[in-house]
C-alpha cells in the first residue's frame, strides 16, 4: 500500500531475514517509481530475503547495516 500511496516518493529497505514476502513489497515500490535499498551480505545475519531482492535486480543501492540510515537520508 505504501508503493501505491507514495509512488516515486516511497523508499523501501530490505534487511536481513528469510523468505520472500518482503521482496514483493520492494518490487511494488520499484514498480511505482520508488527507491530501494538492501542490507549487504557481510552485515546480514541471514542473507536470504535481501539476497533474493538483490539478485532480482530491483535494488538501487546496497549498504552495510551501519550505513542504512545515511543511505536513506541521501535518497530523500
mmCIF file of the N, C-alpha and C atoms, coordinates in Angstrom:
data_MODEL
# 
_entry.id   MODEL 
# 
loop_
_atom_site.group_PDB 
_atom_site.id 
_atom_site.type_symbol 
_atom_site.label_atom_id 
_atom_site.label_alt_id 
_atom_site.label_comp_id 
_atom_site.label_asym_id 
_atom_site.label_entity_id 
_atom_site.label_seq_id 
_atom_site.pdbx_PDB_ins_code 
_atom_site.Cartn_x 
_atom_site.Cartn_y 
_atom_site.Cartn_z 
_atom_site.occupancy 
_atom_site.B_iso_or_equiv 
_atom_site.pdbx_formal_charge 
_atom_site.auth_seq_id 
_atom_site.auth_comp_id 
_atom_site.auth_asym_id 
_atom_site.auth_atom_id 
_atom_site.pdbx_PDB_model_num 
ATOM 1   N N  . UNK A 1 1  ? 0.816  -1.203  0.000   1.00 0.00 ? 1  UNK A N  1 
ATOM 2   C CA . UNK A 1 1  ? 0.000  0.000   0.000   1.00 0.00 ? 1  UNK A CA 1 
ATOM 3   C C  . UNK A 1 1  ? 0.856  1.262   0.000   1.00 0.00 ? 1  UNK A C  1 
ATOM 4   N N  . UNK A 1 2  ? 2.042  1.209   0.617   1.00 0.00 ? 2  UNK A N  1 
ATOM 5   C CA . UNK A 1 2  ? 2.935  2.377   0.601   1.00 0.00 ? 2  UNK A CA 1 
ATOM 6   C C  . UNK A 1 2  ? 3.355  2.697   -0.828  1.00 0.00 ? 2  UNK A C  1 
ATOM 7   N N  . UNK A 1 3  ? 3.623  1.661   -1.610  1.00 0.00 ? 3  UNK A N  1 
ATOM 8   C CA . UNK A 1 3  ? 4.029  1.863   -3.003  1.00 0.00 ? 3  UNK A CA 1 
ATOM 9   C C  . UNK A 1 3  ? 2.951  2.600   -3.786  1.00 0.00 ? 3  UNK A C  1 
ATOM 10  N N  . UNK A 1 4  ? 1.710  2.181   -3.636  1.00 0.00 ? 4  UNK A N  1 
ATOM 11  C CA . UNK A 1 4  ? 0.603  2.811   -4.352  1.00 0.00 ? 4  UNK A CA 1 
ATOM 12  C C  . UNK A 1 4  ? 0.317  4.210   -3.834  1.00 0.00 ? 4  UNK A C  1 
ATOM 13  N N  . UNK A 1 5  ? 0.465  4.417   -2.548  1.00 0.00 ? 5  UNK A N  1 
ATOM 14  C CA . UNK A 1 5  ? 0.167  5.718   -1.946  1.00 0.00 ? 5  UNK A CA 1 
ATOM 15  C C  . UNK A 1 5  ? 1.241  6.757   -2.239  1.00 0.00 ? 5  UNK A C  1 
ATOM 16  N N  . UNK A 1 6  ? 2.509  6.373   -2.116  1.00 0.00 ? 6  UNK A N  1 
ATOM 17  C CA . UNK A 1 6  ? 3.596  7.341   -2.209  1.00 0.00 ? 6  UNK A CA 1 
ATOM 18  C C  . UNK A 1 6  ? 4.353  7.305   -3.530  1.00 0.00 ? 6  UNK A C  1 
ATOM 19  N N  . UNK A 1 7  ? 4.107  6.290   -4.331  1.00 0.00 ? 7  UNK A N  1 
ATOM 20  C CA . UNK A 1 7  ? 4.708  6.140   -5.661  1.00 0.00 ? 7  UNK A CA 1 
ATOM 21  C C  . UNK A 1 7  ? 6.206  6.439   -5.663  1.00 0.00 ? 7  UNK A C  1 
ATOM 22  N N  . UNK A 1 8  ? 6.660  7.441   -6.442  1.00 0.00 ? 8  UNK A N  1 
ATOM 23  C CA . UNK A 1 8  ? 8.091  7.719   -6.562  1.00 0.00 ? 8  UNK A CA 1 
ATOM 24  C C  . UNK A 1 8  ? 8.712  8.297   -5.287  1.00 0.00 ? 8  UNK A C  1 
ATOM 25  N N  . UNK A 1 9  ? 7.899  8.663   -4.321  1.00 0.00 ? 9  UNK A N  1 
ATOM 26  C CA . UNK A 1 9  ? 8.421  9.181   -3.050  1.00 0.00 ? 9  UNK A CA 1 
ATOM 27  C C  . UNK A 1 9  ? 8.668  8.076   -2.022  1.00 0.00 ? 9  UNK A C  1 
ATOM 28  N N  . UNK A 1 10 ? 8.291  6.849   -2.328  1.00 0.00 ? 10 UNK A N  1 
ATOM 29  C CA . UNK A 1 10 ? 8.486  5.734   -1.394  1.00 0.00 ? 10 UNK A CA 1 
ATOM 30  C C  . UNK A 1 10 ? 9.938  5.268   -1.419  1.00 0.00 ? 10 UNK A C  1 
ATOM 31  N N  . UNK A 1 11 ? 10.420 4.872   -0.245  1.00 0.00 ? 11 UNK A N  1 
ATOM 32  C CA . UNK A 1 11 ? 11.742 4.257   -0.123  1.00 0.00 ? 11 UNK A CA 1 
ATOM 33  C C  . UNK A 1 11 ? 11.534 2.929   0.591   1.00 0.00 ? 11 UNK A C  1 
ATOM 34  N N  . UNK A 1 12 ? 11.946 1.851   -0.051  1.00 0.00 ? 12 UNK A N  1 
ATOM 35  C CA . UNK A 1 12 ? 11.835 0.526   0.546   1.00 0.00 ? 12 UNK A CA 1 
ATOM 36  C C  . UNK A 1 12 ? 13.198 0.022   0.969   1.00 0.00 ? 12 UNK A C  1 
ATOM 37  N N  . UNK A 1 13 ? 13.273 -0.492  2.200   1.00 0.00 ? 13 UNK A N  1 
ATOM 38  C CA . UNK A 1 13 ? 14.527 -1.027  2.729   1.00 0.00 ? 13 UNK A CA 1 
ATOM 39  C C  . UNK A 1 13 ? 14.294 -2.486  3.101   1.00 0.00 ? 13 UNK A C  1 
ATOM 40  N N  . UNK A 1 14 ? 15.117 -3.362  2.587   1.00 0.00 ? 14 UNK A N  1 
ATOM 41  C CA . UNK A 1 14 ? 15.008 -4.779  2.907   1.00 0.00 ? 14 UNK A CA 1 
ATOM 42  C C  . UNK A 1 14 ? 16.300 -5.198  3.603   1.00 0.00 ? 14 UNK A C  1 
ATOM 43  N N  . UNK A 1 15 ? 16.106 -5.836  4.756   1.00 0.00 ? 15 UNK A N  1 
ATOM 44  C CA . UNK A 1 15 ? 17.254 -6.174  5.589   1.00 0.00 ? 15 UNK A CA 1 
ATOM 45  C C  . UNK A 1 15 ? 17.325 -7.671  5.819   1.00 0.00 ? 15 UNK A C  1 
ATOM 46  N N  . UNK A 1 16 ? 18.236 -8.086  6.660   1.00 0.00 ? 16 UNK A N  1 
ATOM 47  C CA . UNK A 1 16 ? 18.473 -9.488  6.945   1.00 0.00 ? 16 UNK A CA 1 
ATOM 48  C C  . UNK A 1 16 ? 17.178 -10.243 7.243   1.00 0.00 ? 16 UNK A C  1 
ATOM 49  N N  . UNK A 1 17 ? 17.097 -11.463 6.774   1.00 0.00 ? 17 UNK A N  1 
ATOM 50  C CA . UNK A 1 17 ? 15.913 -12.275 7.028   1.00 0.00 ? 17 UNK A CA 1 
ATOM 51  C C  . UNK A 1 17 ? 15.749 -13.383 6.017   1.00 0.00 ? 17 UNK A C  1 
ATOM 52  N N  . UNK A 1 18 ? 14.742 -14.200 6.282   1.00 0.00 ? 18 UNK A N  1 
ATOM 53  C CA . UNK A 1 18 ? 14.468 -15.334 5.413   1.00 0.00 ? 18 UNK A CA 1 
ATOM 54  C C  . UNK A 1 18 ? 13.142 -15.130 4.688   1.00 0.00 ? 18 UNK A C  1 
ATOM 55  N N  . UNK A 1 19 ? 12.955 -15.875 3.638   1.00 0.00 ? 19 UNK A N  1 
ATOM 56  C CA . UNK A 1 19 ? 11.700 -15.830 2.906   1.00 0.00 ? 19 UNK A CA 1 
ATOM 57  C C  . UNK A 1 19 ? 11.746 -14.861 1.745   1.00 0.00 ? 19 UNK A C  1 
ATOM 58  N N  . UNK A 1 20 ? 10.558 -14.614 1.180   1.00 0.00 ? 20 UNK A N  1 
ATOM 59  C CA . UNK A 1 20 ? 10.470 -13.737 0.011   1.00 0.00 ? 20 UNK A CA 1 
ATOM 60  C C  . UNK A 1 20 ? 9.357  -12.708 0.124   1.00 0.00 ? 20 UNK A C  1 
ATOM 61  N N  . UNK A 1 21 ? 8.630  -12.694 1.239   1.00 0.00 ? 21 UNK A N  1 
ATOM 62  C CA . UNK A 1 21 ? 7.494  -11.790 1.355   1.00 0.00 ? 21 UNK A CA 1 
ATOM 63  C C  . UNK A 1 21 ? 7.894  -10.322 1.244   1.00 0.00 ? 21 UNK A C  1 
ATOM 64  N N  . UNK A 1 22 ? 9.028  -9.947  1.815   1.00 0.00 ? 22 UNK A N  1 
ATOM 65  C CA . UNK A 1 22 ? 9.488  -8.570  1.727   1.00 0.00 ? 22 UNK A CA 1 
ATOM 66  C C  . UNK A 1 22 ? 9.871  -8.164  0.316   1.00 0.00 ? 22 UNK A C  1 
ATOM 67  N N  . UNK A 1 23 ? 10.279 -9.128  -0.464  1.00 0.00 ? 23 UNK A N  1 
ATOM 68  C CA . UNK A 1 23 ? 10.668 -8.850  -1.848  1.00 0.00 ? 23 UNK A CA 1 
ATOM 69  C C  . UNK A 1 23 ? 9.475  -8.355  -2.654  1.00 0.00 ? 23 UNK A C  1 
ATOM 70  N N  . UNK A 1 24 ? 8.311  -8.875  -2.376  1.00 0.00 ? 24 UNK A N  1 
ATOM 71  C CA . UNK A 1 24 ? 7.117  -8.430  -3.114  1.00 0.00 ? 24 UNK A CA 1 
ATOM 72  C C  . UNK A 1 24 ? 6.826  -6.959  -2.847  1.00 0.00 ? 24 UNK A C  1 
ATOM 73  N N  . UNK A 1 25 ? 7.003  -6.531  -1.600  1.00 0.00 ? 25 UNK A N  1 
ATOM 74  C CA . UNK A 1 25 ? 6.805  -5.117  -1.268  1.00 0.00 ? 25 UNK A CA 1 
ATOM 75  C C  . UNK A 1 25 ? 7.828  -4.233  -1.948  1.00 0.00 ? 25 UNK A C  1 
ATOM 76  N N  . UNK A 1 26 ? 9.080  -4.672  -1.940  1.00 0.00 ? 26 UNK A N  1 
ATOM 77  C CA . UNK A 1 26 ? 10.147 -3.920  -2.608  1.00 0.00 ? 26 UNK A CA 1 
ATOM 78  C C  . UNK A 1 26 ? 9.880  -3.855  -4.115  1.00 0.00 ? 26 UNK A C  1 
ATOM 79  N N  . UNK A 1 27 ? 9.413  -4.950  -4.675  1.00 0.00 ? 27 UNK A N  1 
ATOM 80  C CA . UNK A 1 27 ? 9.101  -4.988  -6.112  1.00 0.00 ? 27 UNK A CA 1 
ATOM 81  C C  . UNK A 1 27 ? 7.997  -3.972  -6.445  1.00 0.00 ? 27 UNK A C  1 
ATOM 82  N N  . UNK A 1 28 ? 6.996  -3.875  -5.585  1.00 0.00 ? 28 UNK A N  1 
ATOM 83  C CA . UNK A 1 28 ? 5.901  -2.916  -5.802  1.00 0.00 ? 28 UNK A CA 1 
ATOM 84  C C  . UNK A 1 28 ? 6.423  -1.481  -5.712  1.00 0.00 ? 28 UNK A C  1 
ATOM 85  N N  . UNK A 1 29 ? 7.280  -1.207  -4.752  1.00 0.00 ? 29 UNK A N  1 
ATOM 86  C CA . UNK A 1 29 ? 7.853  0.142   -4.624  1.00 0.00 ? 29 UNK A CA 1 
ATOM 87  C C  . UNK A 1 29 ? 8.619  0.500   -5.887  1.00 0.00 ? 29 UNK A C  1 
ATOM 88  N N  . UNK A 1 30 ? 9.426  -0.417  -6.375  1.00 0.00 ? 30 UNK A N  1 
ATOM 89  C CA . UNK A 1 30 ? 10.193 -0.182  -7.607  1.00 0.00 ? 30 UNK A CA 1 
ATOM 90  C C  . UNK A 1 30 ? 9.252  0.024   -8.802  1.00 0.00 ? 30 UNK A C  1 
ATOM 91  N N  . UNK A 1 31 ? 8.204  -0.772  -8.887  1.00 0.00 ? 31 UNK A N  1 
ATOM 92  C CA . UNK A 1 31 ? 7.236  -0.670  -9.988  1.00 0.00 ? 31 UNK A CA 1 
ATOM 93  C C  . UNK A 1 31 ? 6.594  0.712   -10.057 1.00 0.00 ? 31 UNK A C  1 
ATOM 94  N N  . UNK A 1 32 ? 6.326  1.309   -8.892  1.00 0.00 ? 32 UNK A N  1 
ATOM 95  C CA . UNK A 1 32 ? 5.686  2.620   -8.847  1.00 0.00 ? 32 UNK A CA 1 
ATOM 96  C C  . UNK A 1 32 ? 6.686  3.774   -8.848  1.00 0.00 ? 32 UNK A C  1 
ATOM 97  N N  . UNK A 1 33 ? 7.976  3.470   -9.084  1.00 0.00 ? 33 UNK A N  1 
ATOM 98  C CA . UNK A 1 33 ? 8.981  4.511   -9.230  1.00 0.00 ? 33 UNK A CA 1 
ATOM 99  C C  . UNK A 1 33 ? 9.716  4.893   -7.966  1.00 0.00 ? 33 UNK A C  1 
ATOM 100 N N  . UNK A 1 34 ? 9.503  4.167   -6.888  1.00 0.00 ? 34 UNK A N  1 
ATOM 101 C CA . UNK A 1 34 ? 10.199 4.453   -5.641  1.00 0.00 ? 34 UNK A CA 1 
ATOM 102 C C  . UNK A 1 34 ? 11.642 3.973   -5.665  1.00 0.00 ? 34 UNK A C  1 
ATOM 103 N N  . UNK A 1 35 ? 12.342 4.259   -4.583  1.00 0.00 ? 35 UNK A N  1 
ATOM 104 C CA . UNK A 1 35 ? 13.744 3.875   -4.461  1.00 0.00 ? 35 UNK A CA 1 
ATOM 105 C C  . UNK A 1 35 ? 13.866 2.669   -3.533  1.00 0.00 ? 35 UNK A C  1 
ATOM 106 N N  . UNK A 1 36 ? 14.890 1.845   -3.767  1.00 0.00 ? 36 UNK A N  1 
ATOM 107 C CA . UNK A 1 36 ? 15.053 0.626   -2.980  1.00 0.00 ? 36 UNK A CA 1 
ATOM 108 C C  . UNK A 1 36 ? 16.476 0.481   -2.473  1.00 0.00 ? 36 UNK A C  1 
ATOM 109 N N  . UNK A 1 37 ? 16.578 -0.109  -1.294  1.00 0.00 ? 37 UNK A N  1 
ATOM 110 C CA . UNK A 1 37 ? 17.856 -0.266  -0.617  1.00 0.00 ? 37 UNK A CA 1 
ATOM 111 C C  . UNK A 1 37 ? 17.869 -1.619  0.074   1.00 0.00 ? 37 UNK A C  1 
ATOM 112 N N  . UNK A 1 38 ? 19.005 -2.289  0.034   1.00 0.00 ? 38 UNK A N  1 
ATOM 113 C CA . UNK A 1 38 ? 19.140 -3.585  0.704   1.00 0.00 ? 38 UNK A CA 1 
ATOM 114 C C  . UNK A 1 38 ? 20.381 -3.596  1.592   1.00 0.00 ? 38 UNK A C  1 
ATOM 115 N N  . UNK A 1 39 ? 20.266 -4.292  2.709   1.00 0.00 ? 39 UNK A N  1 
ATOM 116 C CA . UNK A 1 39 ? 21.417 -4.514  3.579   1.00 0.00 ? 39 UNK A CA 1 
ATOM 117 C C  . UNK A 1 39 ? 22.378 -5.472  2.876   1.00 0.00 ? 39 UNK A C  1 
ATOM 118 N N  . UNK A 1 40 ? 23.659 -5.225  3.022   1.00 0.00 ? 40 UNK A N  1 
ATOM 119 C CA . UNK A 1 40 ? 24.656 -6.057  2.352   1.00 0.00 ? 40 UNK A CA 1 
ATOM 120 C C  . UNK A 1 40 ? 24.802 -7.429  3.017   1.00 0.00 ? 40 UNK A C  1 
ATOM 121 N N  . UNK A 1 41 ? 25.465 -8.321  2.311   1.00 0.00 ? 41 UNK A N  1 
ATOM 122 C CA . UNK A 1 41 ? 25.640 -9.686  2.809   1.00 0.00 ? 41 UNK A CA 1 
ATOM 123 C C  . UNK A 1 41 ? 26.530 -9.737  4.055   1.00 0.00 ? 41 UNK A C  1 
ATOM 124 N N  . UNK A 1 42 ? 27.590 -8.967  4.060   1.00 0.00 ? 42 UNK A N  1 
ATOM 125 C CA . UNK A 1 42 ? 28.567 -9.026  5.149   1.00 0.00 ? 42 UNK A CA 1 
ATOM 126 C C  . UNK A 1 42 ? 27.956 -8.716  6.518   1.00 0.00 ? 42 UNK A C  1 
ATOM 127 N N  . UNK A 1 43 ? 27.034 -7.752  6.581   1.00 0.00 ? 43 UNK A N  1 
ATOM 128 C CA . UNK A 1 43 ? 26.460 -7.373  7.875   1.00 0.00 ? 43 UNK A CA 1 
ATOM 129 C C  . UNK A 1 43 ? 25.113 -8.037  8.162   1.00 0.00 ? 43 UNK A C  1 
ATOM 130 N N  . UNK A 1 44 ? 24.667 -8.894  7.282   1.00 0.00 ? 44 UNK A N  1 
ATOM 131 C CA . UNK A 1 44 ? 23.399 -9.606  7.480   1.00 0.00 ? 44 UNK A CA 1 
ATOM 132 C C  . UNK A 1 44 ? 23.619 -10.887 8.273   1.00 0.00 ? 44 UNK A C  1 
ATOM 133 N N  . UNK A 1 45 ? 22.762 -11.118 9.257   1.00 0.00 ? 45 UNK A N  1 
ATOM 134 C CA . UNK A 1 45 ? 22.800 -12.384 9.992   1.00 0.00 ? 45 UNK A CA 1 
ATOM 135 C C  . UNK A 1 45 ? 22.399 -13.509 9.047   1.00 0.00 ? 45 UNK A C  1 
ATOM 136 N N  . UNK A 1 46 ? 21.339 -13.260 8.287   1.00 0.00 ? 46 UNK A N  1 
ATOM 137 C CA . UNK A 1 46 ? 20.871 -14.204 7.267   1.00 0.00 ? 46 UNK A CA 1 
ATOM 138 C C  . UNK A 1 46 ? 20.687 -13.416 5.973   1.00 0.00 ? 46 UNK A C  1 
ATOM 139 N N  . UNK A 1 47 ? 21.513 -13.695 4.989   1.00 0.00 ? 47 UNK A N  1 
ATOM 140 C CA . UNK A 1 47 ? 21.418 -13.013 3.692   1.00 0.00 ? 47 UNK A CA 1 
ATOM 141 C C  . UNK A 1 47 ? 20.484 -13.824 2.808   1.00 0.00 ? 47 UNK A C  1 
ATOM 142 N N  . UNK A 1 48 ? 19.199 -13.745 3.118   1.00 0.00 ? 48 UNK A N  1 
ATOM 143 C CA . UNK A 1 48 ? 18.193 -14.524 2.407   1.00 0.00 ? 48 UNK A CA 1 
ATOM 144 C C  . UNK A 1 48 ? 17.262 -13.636 1.607   1.00 0.00 ? 48 UNK A C  1 
ATOM 145 N N  . UNK A 1 49 ? 16.363 -12.949 2.323   1.00 0.00 ? 49 UNK A N  1 
ATOM 146 C CA . UNK A 1 49 ? 15.389 -12.112 1.647   1.00 0.00 ? 49 UNK A CA 1 
ATOM 147 C C  . UNK A 1 49 ? 16.072 -10.976 0.873   1.00 0.00 ? 49 UNK A C  1 
ATOM 148 N N  . UNK A 1 50 ? 17.065 -10.363 1.485   1.00 0.00 ? 50 UNK A N  1 
ATOM 149 C CA . UNK A 1 50 ? 17.764 -9.285  0.784   1.00 0.00 ? 50 UNK A CA 1 
ATOM 150 C C  . UNK A 1 50 ? 18.561 -9.826  -0.414  1.00 0.00 ? 50 UNK A C  1 
ATOM 151 N N  . UNK A 1 51 ? 19.055 -11.042 -0.321  1.00 0.00 ? 51 UNK A N  1 
ATOM 152 C CA . UNK A 1 51 ? 19.756 -11.657 -1.453  1.00 0.00 ? 51 UNK A CA 1 
ATOM 153 C C  . UNK A 1 51 ? 18.802 -11.861 -2.630  1.00 0.00 ? 51 UNK A C  1 
ATOM 154 N N  . UNK A 1 52 ? 17.610 -12.342 -2.347  1.00 0.00 ? 52 UNK A N  1 
ATOM 155 C CA . UNK A 1 52 ? 16.613 -12.543 -3.409  1.00 0.00 ? 52 UNK A CA 1 
ATOM 156 C C  . UNK A 1 52 ? 16.303 -11.212 -4.090  1.00 0.00 ? 52 UNK A C  1 
ATOM 157 N N  . UNK A 1 53 ? 16.146 -10.158 -3.295  1.00 0.00 ? 53 UNK A N  1 
ATOM 158 C CA . UNK A 1 53 ? 15.858 -8.837  -3.856  1.00 0.00 ? 53 UNK A CA 1 
ATOM 159 C C  . UNK A 1 53 ? 17.011 -8.338  -4.719  1.00 0.00 ? 53 UNK A C  1 
ATOM 160 N N  . UNK A 1 54 ? 18.224 -8.469  -4.224  1.00 0.00 ? 54 UNK A N  1 
ATOM 161 C CA . UNK A 1 54 ? 19.399 -8.025  -4.985  1.00 0.00 ? 54 UNK A CA 1 
ATOM 162 C C  . UNK A 1 54 ? 19.507 -8.799  -6.287  1.00 0.00 ? 54 UNK A C  1 
ATOM 163 N N  . UNK A 1 55 ? 19.378 -10.114 -6.206  1.00 0.00 ? 55 UNK A N  1 
ATOM 164 C CA . UNK A 1 55 ? 19.517 -10.949 -7.404  1.00 0.00 ? 55 UNK A CA 1 
ATOM 165 C C  . UNK A 1 55 ? 18.404 -10.724 -8.419  1.00 0.00 ? 55 UNK A C  1 
ATOM 166 N N  . UNK A 1 56 ? 17.261 -10.229 -7.984  1.00 0.00 ? 56 UNK A N  1 
ATOM 167 C CA . UNK A 1 56 ? 16.169 -9.987  -8.925  1.00 0.00 ? 56 UNK A CA 1 
ATOM 168 C C  . UNK A 1 56 ? 16.294 -8.632  -9.630  1.00 0.00 ? 56 UNK A C  1 
ATOM 169 N N  . UNK A 1 57 ? 17.310 -7.850  -9.252  1.00 0.00 ? 57 UNK A N  1 
ATOM 170 C CA . UNK A 1 57 ? 17.574 -6.600  -9.958  1.00 0.00 ? 57 UNK A CA 1 
ATOM 171 C C  . UNK A 1 57 ? 16.673 -5.435  -9.579  1.00 0.00 ? 57 UNK A C  1 
ATOM 172 N N  . UNK A 1 58 ? 16.008 -5.508  -8.445  1.00 0.00 ? 58 UNK A N  1 
ATOM 173 C CA . UNK A 1 58 ? 15.088 -4.436  -8.055  1.00 0.00 ? 58 UNK A CA 1 
ATOM 174 C C  . UNK A 1 58 ? 15.655 -3.508  -6.982  1.00 0.00 ? 58 UNK A C  1 
ATOM 175 N N  . UNK A 1 59 ? 16.929 -3.669  -6.665  1.00 0.00 ? 59 UNK A N  1 
ATOM 176 C CA . UNK A 1 59 ? 17.571 -2.871  -5.624  1.00 0.00 ? 59 UNK A CA 1 
ATOM 177 C C  . UNK A 1 59 ? 18.444 -1.788  -6.249  1.00 0.00 ? 59 UNK A C  1 
ATOM 178 N N  . UNK A 1 60 ? 18.229 -0.553  -5.797  1.00 0.00 ? 60 UNK A N  1 
ATOM 179 C CA . UNK A 1 60 ? 19.023 0.575   -6.297  1.00 0.00 ? 60 UNK A CA 1 
ATOM 180 C C  . UNK A 1 60 ? 20.376 0.676   -5.606  1.00 0.00 ? 60 UNK A C  1 
ATOM 181 N N  . UNK A 1 61 ? 20.383 0.433   -4.297  1.00 0.00 ? 61 UNK A N  1 
ATOM 182 C CA . UNK A 1 61 ? 21.622 0.564   -3.520  1.00 0.00 ? 61 UNK A CA 1 
ATOM 183 C C  . UNK A 1 61 ? 21.727 -0.571  -2.511  1.00 0.00 ? 61 UNK A C  1 
ATOM 184 N N  . UNK A 1 62 ? 22.965 -0.937  -2.203  1.00 0.00 ? 62 UNK A N  1 
ATOM 185 C CA . UNK A 1 62 ? 23.259 -1.960  -1.193  1.00 0.00 ? 62 UNK A CA 1 
ATOM 186 C C  . UNK A 1 62 ? 24.204 -1.305  -0.196  1.00 0.00 ? 62 UNK A C  1 
ATOM 187 N N  . UNK A 1 63 ? 23.924 -1.483  1.103   1.00 0.00 ? 63 UNK A N  1 
ATOM 188 C CA . UNK A 1 63 ? 24.748 -0.845  2.122   1.00 0.00 ? 63 UNK A CA 1 
ATOM 189 C C  . UNK A 1 63 ? 24.877 -1.724  3.361   1.00 0.00 ? 63 UNK A C  1 
ATOM 190 N N  . UNK A 1 64 ? 25.977 -1.555  4.101   1.00 0.00 ? 64 UNK A N  1 
ATOM 191 C CA . UNK A 1 64 ? 26.112 -2.272  5.371   1.00 0.00 ? 64 UNK A CA 1 
ATOM 192 C C  . UNK A 1 64 ? 25.140 -1.681  6.397   1.00 0.00 ? 64 UNK A C  1 
ATOM 193 N N  . UNK A 1 65 ? 24.815 -2.456  7.398   1.00 0.00 ? 65 UNK A N  1 
ATOM 194 C CA . UNK A 1 65 ? 23.852 -2.052  8.416   1.00 0.00 ? 65 UNK A CA 1 
ATOM 195 C C  . UNK A 1 65 ? 24.126 -0.659  8.965   1.00 0.00 ? 65 UNK A C  1 
ATOM 196 N N  . UNK A 1 66 ? 25.373 -0.376  9.285   1.00 0.00 ? 66 UNK A N  1 
ATOM 197 C CA . UNK A 1 66 ? 25.696 0.907   9.909   1.00 0.00 ? 66 UNK A CA 1 
ATOM 198 C C  . UNK A 1 66 ? 25.554 2.106   8.971   1.00 0.00 ? 66 UNK A C  1 
ATOM 199 N N  . UNK A 1 67 ? 25.348 1.865   7.685   1.00 0.00 ? 67 UNK A N  1 
ATOM 200 C CA . UNK A 1 67 ? 25.193 2.951   6.701   1.00 0.00 ? 67 UNK A CA 1 
ATOM 201 C C  . UNK A 1 67 ? 23.757 3.081   6.170   1.00 0.00 ? 67 UNK A C  1 
ATOM 202 N N  . UNK A 1 68 ? 22.851 2.231   6.633   1.00 0.00 ? 68 UNK A N  1 
ATOM 203 C CA . UNK A 1 68 ? 21.467 2.255   6.116   1.00 0.00 ? 68 UNK A CA 1 
ATOM 204 C C  . UNK A 1 68 ? 20.824 3.626   6.312   1.00 0.00 ? 68 UNK A C  1 
ATOM 205 N N  . UNK A 1 69 ? 20.892 4.188   7.524   1.00 0.00 ? 69 UNK A N  1 
ATOM 206 C CA . UNK A 1 69 ? 20.270 5.489   7.792   1.00 0.00 ? 69 UNK A CA 1 
ATOM 207 C C  . UNK A 1 69 ? 20.857 6.579   6.905   1.00 0.00 ? 69 UNK A C  1 
ATOM 208 N N  . UNK A 1 70 ? 22.163 6.549   6.720   1.00 0.00 ? 70 UNK A N  1 
ATOM 209 C CA . UNK A 1 70 ? 22.832 7.527   5.860   1.00 0.00 ? 70 UNK A CA 1 
ATOM 210 C C  . UNK A 1 70 ? 22.343 7.401   4.415   1.00 0.00 ? 70 UNK A C  1 
ATOM 211 N N  . UNK A 1 71 ? 22.208 6.172   3.938   1.00 0.00 ? 71 UNK A N  1 
ATOM 212 C CA . UNK A 1 71 ? 21.719 5.936   2.573   1.00 0.00 ? 71 UNK A CA 1 
ATOM 213 C C  . UNK A 1 71 ? 20.287 6.435   2.403   1.00 0.00 ? 71 UNK A C  1 
ATOM 214 N N  . UNK A 1 72 ? 19.449 6.163   3.401   1.00 0.00 ? 72 UNK A N  1 
ATOM 215 C CA . UNK A 1 72 ? 18.067 6.633   3.333   1.00 0.00 ? 72 UNK A CA 1 
ATOM 216 C C  . UNK A 1 72 ? 18.047 8.158   3.247   1.00 0.00 ? 72 UNK A C  1 
ATOM 217 N N  . UNK A 1 73 ? 18.829 8.813   4.084   1.00 0.00 ? 73 UNK A N  1 
ATOM 218 C CA . UNK A 1 73 ? 18.891 10.279  4.072   1.00 0.00 ? 73 UNK A CA 1 
ATOM 219 C C  . UNK A 1 73 ? 19.326 10.816  2.713   1.00 0.00 ? 73 UNK A C  1 
ATOM 220 N N  . UNK A 1 74 ? 20.273 10.137  2.085   1.00 0.00 ? 74 UNK A N  1 
ATOM 221 C CA . UNK A 1 74 ? 20.746 10.615  0.785   1.00 0.00 ? 74 UNK A CA 1 
ATOM 222 C C  . UNK A 1 74 ? 19.724 10.385  -0.322  1.00 0.00 ? 74 UNK A C  1 
ATOM 223 N N  . UNK A 1 75 ? 18.751 9.512   -0.084  1.00 0.00 ? 75 UNK A N  1 
ATOM 224 C CA . UNK A 1 75 ? 17.715 9.241   -1.088  1.00 0.00 ? 75 UNK A CA 1 
ATOM 225 C C  . UNK A 1 75 ? 16.551 10.230  -1.002  1.00 0.00 ? 75 UNK A C  1 
ATOM 226 N N  . UNK A 1 76 ? 16.491 10.972  0.072   1.00 0.00 ? 76 UNK A N  1 
ATOM 227 C CA . UNK A 1 76 ? 15.372 11.914  0.264   1.00 0.00 ? 76 UNK A CA 1 
ATOM 228 C C  . UNK A 1 76 ? 15.480 13.114  -0.639  1.00 0.00 ? 76 UNK A C  1 
# 
